[in-house]
């Protein structure tokens, strides 16, 4: 829902009536969420976060607990790393997935690679923002919106390397940002 809200805000950011409608929908969602909390009898903060995180917070705790030493964070444990999880793993089996992308990158690939990858993503932000403001190319605009919507999604799913669309969006945004605009008919005459 967060990604859908970002997409709607980015596409309709210049239309005040649509933004009001989006804010009304978000408010309605928050009200329904509060009703849901009361209906399920979730009284404590921990119960609420457990319910809405779907066990992902326990998954984070379990993965950190399974790291053998602090030095393991430097180069990571590798993509084959598995750890015991009380929430996601089948009884007796080890769990291999970590949904929180930033921590997943650090645990599997280490701080060095994660830092370089974060630099790459930060480099993408200005290019994506320029594409977002380019009204002449709807394809470029779509990839920019997809990029921005994927960032918060990466906090709940290991989506960066799982879905090719993110890599394609990054590559196309960087390539189109370096490309000079084609001359219009009036400029070439």
C-alpha positions in Angstrom: 0.0 0.0 0.0 2.9 2.3 0.7 4.3 1.8 -2.8 0.9 2.4 -4.3 0.5 5.6 -2.3 3.9 6.8 -3.5 3.0 6.1 -7.1 -0.3 8.0 -6.8 1.4 11.0 -5.1 4.2 11.1 -7.8 1.8 10.8 -10.7 -0.7 13.3 -9.4 1.5 15.7 -7.4 0.5 18.7 -9.6 -3.2 18.1 -9.2 -4.4 19.4 -5.8 -7.8 17.7 -6.1 -6.2 14.3 -6.5 -3.9 14.9 -3.6 -6.9 15.6 -1.4 -8.5 12.4 -2.5 -5.3 10.4 -1.9 -5.0 11.9 1.6 -8.6 11.0 2.3 -7.9 7.4 1.2 -4.8 7.3 3.4 -6.8 8.6 6.4 -9.5 6.0 5.8 -6.8 3.3 5.7 -5.4 4.5 9.0 -8.9 4.5 10.6 -9.5 0.9 9.3 -6.1 -0.1 10.6 -7.0 1.3 14.1 -10.3 -0.6 14.0 -8.4 -3.8 13.0 -6.1 -3.3 16.0 -9.1 -3.1 18.3 -10.9 -6.0 16.7 -7.9 -8.4 17.1 -7.3 -7.2 20.7 -3.8 -6.0 20.1 -3.1 -4.0 23.2 0.7 -3.7 23.4 3.1 -2.1 21.0 4.9 -5.4 20.6 1.6 -7.2 19.6 0.8 -4.5 17.1 4.3 -4.6 15.5 4.3 -8.4 15.4 0.9 -8.4 13.8 1.7 -5.8 11.1 5.3 -6.9 10.5 4.2 -10.5 9.8 7.1 -11.8 11.8 9.7 -9.8 9.9 11.0 -8.2 13.1 11.7 -11.6 14.6 13.3 -12.6 11.3 15.7 -9.7 11.8 16.5 -10.6 15.4 17.1 -14.2 14.4 19.5 -13.4 11.6 21.5 -11.0 13.8 21.6 -13.5 16.6 23.0 -16.2 14.1 25.9 -14.1 13.0 29.1 -15.8 14.5 31.1 -12.6 15.2 31.2 -8.9 14.6 33.9 -9.4 11.9 31.4 -11.4 9.9 29.6 -8.1 9.0 32.7 -6.9 7.0 32.6 -9.3 4.1 29.2 -10.9 4.9 28.2 -14.6 5.2 27.5 -15.2 1.6 24.3 -15.9 -0.2 24.1 -19.5 1.2 23.8 -18.2 4.8 21.0 -19.9 6.7 19.9 -19.4 10.3 17.3 -20.8 12.7 14.1 -18.8 12.7 11.3 -19.4 15.1 8.7 -17.7 12.8 9.4 -18.6 9.1 11.4 -21.8 9.0 9.7 -25.2 8.8 10.3 -27.1 12.1 13.9 -28.1 12.3 14.9 -26.4 9.0 17.0 -23.3 8.6 15.7 -20.1 7.1 17.6 -18.4 4.2 15.6 -15.3 3.4 15.8 -11.9 5.2 13.1 -9.5 4.0 14.7 -6.2 5.2 16.9 -5.4 2.2 19.5 -3.1 3.9 20.3 -5.7 6.6 20.0 -8.5 4.1 22.7 -6.9 2.0 25.0 -6.4 5.0 24.5 -10.0 6.3 24.9 -11.7 3.0 27.4 -9.5 1.2 29.0 -7.4 4.0 29.4 -3.8 4.8 31.8 -3.1 2.0 29.5 -4.2 -0.8 26.5 -2.7 0.9 28.2 0.6 1.2 29.1 0.6 -2.5 25.6 -0.5 -3.4 24.1 2.3 -1.3 26.4 4.8 -3.1 25.0 3.5 -6.4 21.4 3.9 -5.2 22.2 7.4 -3.9 23.7 8.2 -7.4 20.4 7.1 -8.9 18.3 9.6 -6.9 19.1 12.8 -8.9 18.7 10.9 -12.2 15.3 9.5 -11.1 14.2 12.9 -9.9 15.1 14.5 -13.2 13.2 11.8 -15.0 10.2 12.4 -12.7 10.1 16.0 -13.9 10.5 15.2 -17.6 7.1 15.5 -19.1 8.3 14.6 -22.6 9.1 11.0 -22.0 6.3 8.9 -20.3 8.5 5.7 -20.3 11.3 7.5 -18.5 8.7 8.9 -16.0 7.3 5.4 -15.4 10.7 4.0 -14.6 11.4 6.9 -12.2 8.1 6.3 -10.4 8.9 2.5 -10.3 12.3 3.3 -8.8 10.9 5.6 -6.1 8.1 3.2 -5.2 10.6 0.3 -5.0 12.7 2.0 -2.3 10.2 1.7 0.6 9.2 -1.7 -0.7 12.8 -2.8 -0.2 12.2 -2.3 3.5 9.7 -5.2 3.7 11.0 -7.5 0.9 14.4 -8.5 -0.4 13.3 -7.0 -3.8 16.5 -5.4 -5.1 18.0 -8.5 -6.5 14.9 -10.6 -6.6 13.0 -8.6 -9.2 14.8 -7.7 -12.5 12.5 -4.7 -12.9 14.5 -2.7 -10.3 17.8 -3.3 -12.1 16.2 -2.5 -15.4 14.7 0.7 -14.1 18.1 1.8 -12.6 20.0 1.1 -15.8 17.4 2.8 -18.0 17.3 5.9 -15.8 21.1 6.2 -15.7 21.4 5.7 -19.5 18.5 8.1 -20.3 20.0 10.7 -17.9 23.3 10.8 -19.8 21.5 10.9 -23.2 21.1 14.3 -24.9 17.6 15.2 -25.8 16.6 14.7 -29.5 16.1 17.9 -31.4 12.4 18.8 -32.1 11.2 19.5 -35.6 11.5 23.3 -35.1 15.1 23.1 -33.8 16.4 20.9 -36.8 15.0 23.3 -39.4 
